[in-house]
Amino acid sequence: MDLTEDVEPVTTLKRSAAELITRATERHSPIVITQNGKPTAVLQDVASYERQRRALHLLKLIAQGDRDHDAGRVHDLDAVDAAVRGRLAAHRDRA
């Protein structure tokens, strides 16, 4: 983020919202909105927001996996393979 170009006062948002939205969308870079010289909000394009949410979700899953591993909640490959094959066989038998 370029702090000289990606920080705008709330008055600019009020006056030129469409322009700021276009800029955020084209650059895929958030714009920090300030009030009284202090950062108070962020304007971000939807595609970047969605990528950020997916990345955060993935990081949460990785952290949960690390906690499970540390707590000993793990299975070896042979046990998982056997369980999956058993479920697939049971599913095929029902069909």
Phi and psi in degrees as a GROMACS rama.xvg file:
@    title "Ramachandran Plot"
@    xaxis  label "Phi"
@    yaxis  label "Psi"
@TYPE xy
-91.4218  107.22  ASP-2
-63.3124  -21.2101  LEU-3
-79.2475  -25.4501  THR-4
-109.53  -18.8062  GLU-5
-109.057  21.7254  ASP-6
-126.258  127.431  VAL-7
-136.581  145.325  GLU-8
-73.6265  158.095  PRO-9
-60.3615  -27.9079  VAL-10
-63.7626  -35.5661  THR-11
-67.136  -38.9228  THR-12
-61.5886  -43.8015  LEU-13
-63.4673  -40.6552  LYS-14
-80.7999  -36.6627  ARG-15
-135.08  46.4893  SER-16
-56.5775  -45.9407  ALA-17
-61.3163  -39.9789  ALA-18
-64.822  -42.5149  GLU-19
-66.4694  -39.095  LEU-20
-62.5011  -44.7578  ILE-21
-59.9661  -44.3592  THR-22
-62.3981  -45.1483  ARG-23
-63.3703  -39.0984  ALA-24
-69.4954  -44.0544  THR-25
-68.4969  -38.3957  GLU-26
-87.6873  -15.4047  ARG-27
52.1445  42.1667  HIS-28
-134.123  132.714  SER-29
-69.7072  154.599  PRO-30
-116.927  124.575  ILE-31
-83.3857  128.644  VAL-32
-102.499  131.702  ILE-33
-111.596  152.981  THR-34
-131.055  127.574  GLN-35
53.9841  36.8158  ASN-36
79.1253  2.00233  GLY-37
-113.243  137.693  LYS-38
-64.0164  129.526  PRO-39
-130.29  -18.8703  THR-40
-155.528  165.96  ALA-41
-130.611  132.035  VAL-42
-103.697  123.145  LEU-43
-139.296  143.984  GLN-44
-71.4087  154.511  ASP-45
-63.9924  -41.3086  VAL-46
-61.1875  -44.2022  ALA-47
-66.2861  -39.7184  SER-48
-60.8747  -45.8435  TYR-49
-64.238  -41.9387  GLU-50
-60.8657  -42.0004  ARG-51
-64.2116  -41.7692  GLN-52
-64.1251  -42.9159  ARG-53
-63.579  -41.1402  ARG-54
-63.6929  -42.0439  ALA-55
-64.107  -41.8228  LEU-56
-61.5373  -43.5468  HIS-57
-61.9559  -42.7594  LEU-58
-62.0773  -38.1814  LEU-59
-64.055  -41.3956  LYS-60
-64.6251  -40.4479  LEU-61
-63.3782  -43.4533  ILE-62
-62.6948  -40.7025  ALA-63
-63.8691  -41.0638  GLN-64
-61.8236  -41.0065  GLY-65
-62.6399  -42.6696  ASP-66
-64.7094  -41.9359  ARG-67
-61.3299  -44.4828  ASP-68
-61.2353  -47.4934  HIS-69
-62.3086  -31.5791  ASP-70
-86.4205  -0.252275  ALA-71
82.6044  11.7696  GLY-72
-86.1841  72.8702  ARG-73
-133.449  161.609  VAL-74
-134.23  144.819  HIS-75
-79.9815  162.86  ASP-76
-59.8838  -40.6512  LEU-77
-62.4778  -40.6317  ASP-78
-66.4977  -42.0017  ALA-79
-65.312  -44.2969  VAL-80
-59.4909  -45.2301  ASP-81
-62.9539  -42.46  ALA-82
-64.2133  -42.8731  ALA-83
-65.8289  -45.741  VAL-84
-61.2364  -38.2869  ARG-85
-64.7472  -42.4704  GLY-86
-66.9008  -39.5145  ARG-87
-63.69  -42.4999  LEU-88
-63.318  -42.749  ALA-89
-64.4333  -37.9097  ALA-90
-65.4382  -43.1308  HIS-91
-64.5906  -37.1257  ARG-92
-66.1031  -31.6247  ASP-93
-76.0487  -25.7188  ARG-94
